[in-house]
Amino acid sequence: MLKTQSFKIVLAIVALAALSGFVAELGFLSVSLFAMGGWPFIDDFSDGFAAWNVFMRQTCCGHSATVVDAPLLAGKKAASFELRFEDETIKGSKRSEFRLSATRFGVEYDYRFKIFVPQDWVPDESATLLMQMHNVPDLWKGESGLAPPIDLEIVQDAWVVRVAKGKTPNWVDRVGEVEEKTIWRAPVDLGKWTEWRIRLRWSTDEDGYVEIEKDGAKIVDRKGANSYDNLLAPYMKFGVYVPAWKKMASPPRAARRSALFTDIAARRSSDVE
């Protein structure tokens, strides 16, 4: 009798854990899809952060994200993101970012945004991510966040675009098969606005593509698989994110990072005129 009761208790615990995991996953996916601004999403910060709900903001402090007059753009506003080494950890790392809705595989998307990197930017070997397309891990399979399928970062004095794709590690396969690569590098622009456009179709097969333009010139044109094998396709994040800071015991030479953004636009290609 005691063994039978013990077995039932263990079985109940396993069932509850599975149910809890399912509920957590359902909530995570629902928020990723439906609480992040919808489609199309267009904002120039002329109304402050009115368009950005609490789920879309990953910031810690009053200085993390503020609305300012956009330098060199008369009459326009911009979002100024600032990250300090001593800032508390947000979502497992040192970041000040806003995010948009998760996407779907097989659908074409079109993103546009402007970035202003201050003239006093201090070169540093730690990558500072200003934009990333973040994967949506399948928590129920034991997956976690990985290198972004696409990111735009600054390393030392250069813009860098990196990509990643593959089979994600999970409960069964703890190794997975992930491929990461730097696909573009150019001198960083300081004290001026740069305009970016990303058109893509997420896929784990050959029908995927990524096109990136900087100031109207195409810098990336890739065909084929471009994502991880998740249930949902990636979502865009922008702001200031320095992954290396989480593991540093003392401040680096550049212990404060800031960048400005404006004219954020995220559309499905069917929404683009």
N, C-alpha and C positions, 0 to 999 in steps of 0.2 A: 504493500500500500504506500509506504513512504517513498519508494523508488518511483512509483506511478505519479504521485503528487509532485515530486521533484521534476520529473520529465515534463509534466503539464506546465509547471511554473517556467521552466526553461523555454518551452515551446511558446508560451504566452509572451515572454520577454522578447524572443526573436520576432514574433509576429508584431508586437508593438513597435519594436525598433524599425522593422520594415515599413510599417504604416507611418511612423513618424518621419522616416526618410522620404517616403512618397509624398507626404504632406509638405515637407520642407522643400522638396524639389519642385512640386507643383507651384508653391508660393514663389520660389525663386524665378521660375520660368515665366510665371504670370507677370511679375513685376518687370522682368527684363523686356517683355513684349508690350505690355499695356500701360505701364506707368511712367514711360520715358519720353513723352512728348508727341508721339504719333508721327504720321506722315501726311504731307510733307512737313518738315520742321524748319522754320526760317526765323532768324533773330539777329538784330544788329545792336541789341542792348539799349535801344533808345527808351525802353520802358524799364530799365534796370534789369533785375533778374526775375521779373514777373513770370516769365515763361518757364522758369527752371524750378521744379518742385524739389522737395527734400530728397526724393529718391535719386534725382539726377545730379546731386551735388556730393562730392567727396572731398570735403574740406574740414579743417580743424578749428580755424581761428578767424578772428576779425580781419586779419591782413591777407588771408588765403585767397579771397576773390572779391574784388571791388569793381565798381563801374566808374570809369574815368573818361575825360575828354580824349578822343583818339588823336595822338600826335600826328601832325602832318595831314590830317583829314578834317578840314574845317567843318564844324557843325555836327560831326559824328561822335558816337560813343564807342567805347571798347571795354571788354572785360580784362582787368589786370589780375593775373595770377602770380602769387608769390609763395615760395617755399623756403623755409628756414631750416637749417640743420637740426635745431632744437625742437622743431614742431613734433607733436605727438604722431604716432603711427596711425594711419587711416587705411582700412581695408588691407592690413598686413604689410604696409610699406609707407615710405615717405612720399606723400603726394598732395597736390592741390589740383583737382580735376573736376570737370563736368562730363557727364556721359549722356548718350542718346539711346534710342531703342535698339534692341537686338533685331537682327534681320533674318531672312529666310534664304535657304539655298535655291539656286536656279533663277533668282529674281535680279534684275539689273538695278544698281543704285548709283546715285550721283551725289557727291559731297563737294562743297566749296567752303573755303574759309580763308581769312587773311591773318597773318602773324607778324608781329613787330617784336624784334629782339633788341633790347636796349644796347646803346653804344658802349656801355661800360661792362658788357659781358666778359667774364674772366674765363679763359680757356682752362679746361680740366679734363682729365682722362676718363672720369666717370660720365657715362652717357646720361644726358637729360632728355627725356622723352617729352615732346610737345604735342604730339598726336599719336594715337594708337588705335588700331582696330583690335579689340580685345575679344578673345574667344569666350564662349558661354559653356563652362564645363558641365558635363552630365554628372551631377553630384551622386546620383543613385548608382553610378558605375564606379564610384571612387575616384573620379577625375578631379583635377584641380586646375588653377590657372597656369598657363604656359606662356612662352615667349609670344608676343603678339603676331598674328598672321601678317600684319603690316604695321610698321611704326616709322614715324619721322622724328629723328633725334638730332641732338648736337653733341659731337664728341670733339674735344679740343676746339679747333676753329673751323669745323666742317659740318655742313648738313650731311646726314646719313639716312638712307632708307634701308630698312631691313625687313625681310619676310621670313615666315615660318609656316610649315605645313606638316601633315603626317597623321600617324595613328597615335592617339593619346594613351599614356599609361593609365591603367585602371586596376580594379581589385584583382583581376585574373592575370593581366599582363602588366607587371610593374615597370617594365622598360619602355614599351611602346616603340615607335619609330618616327622620330621627329627630325625634320631637316630645317636648319636655320641658315640664312645667307644674307650678306650685305650686297645690295644690287645697285646702289647709286651713292655717290659721294661728290660734294662740291663745296667750295668755300662758303662759309656762313655769311649772310647779309646782316649787318648791324646798323641800327639807327634808321631803318627804312621798312616799309611794309612789303611783304611778299604775298602773292596770291596763289592759292593752291586749289587744284581740282582733282578729285579721284573718282573715276568711273570703274565699276567692277561688277562681276557676277561671281558670287561665292560658289565654289564647287570642290569636291574631292576627286573629280575626274577631269578629263581633257576639255570640257566645255567651259571651264572657268577662265576669267581674264581679269587683268588689272591694268588700268591706264592712269598715269599720274602726270599732271601738268604743273609746272611752276612758272608763274608770270606768263602764261599763254604758250609756253614751249613744252612739248612732251618730253619727259625725262625717263619714264618707265612705260614699257609696253610688253606685257608678259601674258602668255596664253598657257592654259593648263590648270592643274590642281593648285589651289591657293589657300587651303584652310585645313583645319583639323576635322576629324569625323565626329562632330558633336551633333546633337539634335537640332539646336538653333545655330544660325550663322552669326558671325561677330557683330559687335556694336562699336561705334566710334566714341572715343574719349579725347579730350583735349585739355590742356593746362600745363602744369609743370610736375614732372614725376622723375625722381632720381632713385632707381632701385638700389644702387650700391650703398646709399646712406644708411639703410637699415642695419647693415652689418659693421659699420664703422664705429669705433670706440671714441674717436676724437674728431673734431671738425676738419674738413678738408680746406684747401686754400680758398675755394669758392664755396662758402657756407650759406649763401643765399642765391636763389635763382628766381628770375621773374621774366614774364613774357606777356604780351597783350594780344588779344584776339578780337576780331569783329567779322560781321557779315557771314555768320554761320548758316549754312543751308544744307539740308539733308533731304533728298528726294528719291523716290523710286524713279527709274528712267521714264516710266509712263507718265509721271507728273511733270516732266521737263518739257517746256514748250520748244 
